[in-house]
Amino acid sequence: MFKRILVALLAFLAFSVFAADANTASQADLETIKGIGPAIATRIIDERKNGNYKDWPDLVARVKGIGDKSAVKLSTAGLTVNGTPMNGAPPAAATAPTSAAKPAAAPASTAREIADAKKAAKAQKKADKATAAASAASAAAAAKKK
């Protein structure tokens, strides 16, 4: 049980480390988001000089190279606008403010830990269902005996 909690916590931290807000992130912070390279990061920062992005549609309209589909992918990868993920995109695990000292890419062990956390959660859900079914069958048998 403790292992599962630890793995889930590590997964949460891994996602929170790579979250970046389009209005406040540096070039390096933006480039840590999967799908944003130097060119897109530069465009986001250059356009931001004309004023902060109000919301996702504003970002999509102002930054050449980001459309609706890529915006969903970027939001899923951890990019936010004013701290919010794009509507219609699955929320990232966390959208914590970014820090200046970040690694350039996720270590391989982090990706493995995230995959292990997903597998553990799936196995736990399956075990919970089996326990509930066994409990219901046991209660039905007990009620039948009375």
C-alpha positions as CSV (number, residue, x, y, z in Angstrom):
1,M,0.0,0.0,0.0
2,F,2.8,2.4,0.9
3,K,4.5,1.6,-2.4
4,R,1.4,2.6,-4.3
5,I,1.1,5.9,-2.5
6,L,4.8,6.6,-3.1
7,V,4.6,5.8,-6.8
8,A,1.4,7.9,-7.2
9,L,3.2,10.8,-5.4
10,L,6.2,10.5,-7.7
11,A,4.0,10.5,-10.7
12,F,2.3,13.6,-9.5
13,L,5.6,15.4,-8.9
14,A,6.9,14.3,-12.3
15,F,4.0,16.0,-14.0
16,S,4.1,19.1,-11.8
17,V,7.8,19.6,-12.6
18,F,7.0,19.9,-16.3
19,A,4.0,22.3,-16.1
20,A,4.5,25.7,-17.6
21,D,2.2,28.7,-18.0
22,A,2.3,30.5,-21.4
23,N,2.1,33.9,-19.7
24,T,5.0,33.4,-17.3
25,A,7.3,30.6,-18.5
26,S,10.8,31.3,-19.8
27,Q,12.1,29.9,-23.1
28,A,13.7,27.0,-21.3
29,D,10.5,26.2,-19.3
30,L,8.4,26.2,-22.5
31,E,10.9,23.9,-24.3
32,T,10.4,21.3,-21.5
33,I,6.8,20.8,-22.7
34,K,6.6,17.9,-25.2
35,G,5.7,19.4,-28.5
36,I,7.3,22.8,-28.0
37,G,10.6,23.4,-29.6
38,P,12.7,26.5,-29.8
39,A,10.7,28.1,-32.6
40,I,7.3,27.7,-31.0
41,A,8.7,28.8,-27.6
42,T,10.1,32.0,-29.3
43,R,6.8,32.7,-31.0
44,I,4.9,32.3,-27.7
45,I,7.3,34.7,-25.9
46,D,7.4,37.2,-28.8
47,E,3.7,37.4,-29.0
48,R,3.4,37.6,-25.2
49,K,5.3,41.0,-25.4
50,N,2.1,42.4,-27.0
51,G,0.1,41.4,-23.8
52,N,-0.6,38.3,-21.8
53,Y,-2.8,35.6,-23.3
54,K,-6.4,35.9,-22.0
55,D,-7.2,32.2,-22.6
56,W,-6.5,29.3,-24.9
57,P,-8.4,30.6,-27.9
58,D,-6.4,33.9,-27.6
59,L,-3.1,31.8,-27.6
60,V,-4.2,29.7,-30.6
61,A,-5.2,32.9,-32.5
62,R,-2.0,34.8,-31.8
63,V,0.7,32.1,-32.1
64,K,1.4,30.9,-35.6
65,G,2.0,27.1,-35.5
66,I,-0.4,26.3,-32.7
67,G,-3.8,25.1,-33.8
68,D,-6.7,23.5,-31.9
69,K,-5.3,20.0,-32.2
70,S,-1.8,20.9,-31.1
71,A,-3.2,23.1,-28.3
72,V,-4.9,20.0,-26.9
73,K,-1.7,18.1,-27.0
74,L,0.3,20.9,-25.4
75,S,-2.3,21.3,-22.7
76,T,-2.1,17.5,-22.0
77,A,1.7,17.8,-21.8
78,G,1.4,20.5,-19.1
79,L,1.1,23.9,-20.8
80,T,-1.5,26.2,-19.2
81,V,-2.8,29.7,-20.0
82,N,-3.5,31.7,-16.8
83,G,-3.0,28.4,-14.9
84,T,-5.8,26.6,-16.7
85,P,-5.6,23.6,-19.1
86,M,-7.5,23.9,-22.4
87,N,-11.2,23.0,-22.4
88,G,-11.7,19.6,-23.9
89,A,-8.2,18.4,-23.1
90,P,-7.6,15.8,-20.4
91,P,-6.2,17.7,-17.5
92,A,-2.5,17.3,-16.7
93,A,-1.7,15.7,-13.4
94,A,-0.8,19.1,-12.0
95,T,-0.3,22.6,-13.2
96,A,2.0,24.0,-10.5
97,P,3.9,27.2,-11.2
98,T,7.2,26.5,-12.9
99,S,10.6,27.1,-11.3
100,A,13.7,28.4,-12.9
101,A,15.8,25.3,-12.2
102,K,14.3,22.4,-14.2
103,P,15.9,19.5,-16.0
104,A,15.8,19.7,-19.8
105,A,13.9,16.4,-20.2
106,A,12.3,13.8,-18.0
107,P,14.6,11.0,-16.9
108,A,13.8,7.5,-18.2
109,S,13.1,6.2,-14.7
110,T,10.3,8.8,-14.3
111,A,8.5,7.6,-17.4
112,R,8.8,4.0,-16.1
113,E,7.5,5.0,-12.7
114,I,4.5,6.7,-14.2
115,A,3.7,3.6,-16.3
116,D,4.1,1.5,-13.2
117,A,1.8,3.8,-11.2
118,K,-0.9,3.5,-14.0
119,K,-0.5,-0.3,-13.9
120,A,-0.7,-0.4,-10.1
121,A,-3.8,1.8,-10.2
122,K,-5.5,-0.5,-12.7
123,A,-4.6,-3.6,-10.7
124,Q,-5.9,-2.0,-7.5
125,K,-9.2,-1.1,-9.3
126,K,-9.5,-4.7,-10.5
127,A,-8.8,-6.1,-7.0
128,D,-11.3,-3.7,-5.5
129,K,-14.0,-4.9,-7.9
130,A,-13.2,-8.6,-7.1
131,T,-13.4,-7.9,-3.4
132,A,-16.7,-6.1,-3.8
133,A,-18.1,-9.0,-5.8
134,A,-16.9,-11.6,-3.3
135,S,-18.4,-9.5,-0.5
136,A,-21.7,-9.2,-2.2
137,A,-21.8,-13.0,-2.9
138,S,-20.9,-13.7,0.7
139,A,-23.7,-11.4,2.0
140,A,-26.2,-13.0,-0.4
141,A,-25.2,-16.5,0.8
142,A,-25.5,-15.4,4.5
143,A,-28.9,-13.9,3.8
144,K,-30.1,-17.1,2.1
145,K,-29.1,-19.2,5.2
146,K,-31.2,-17.1,7.5
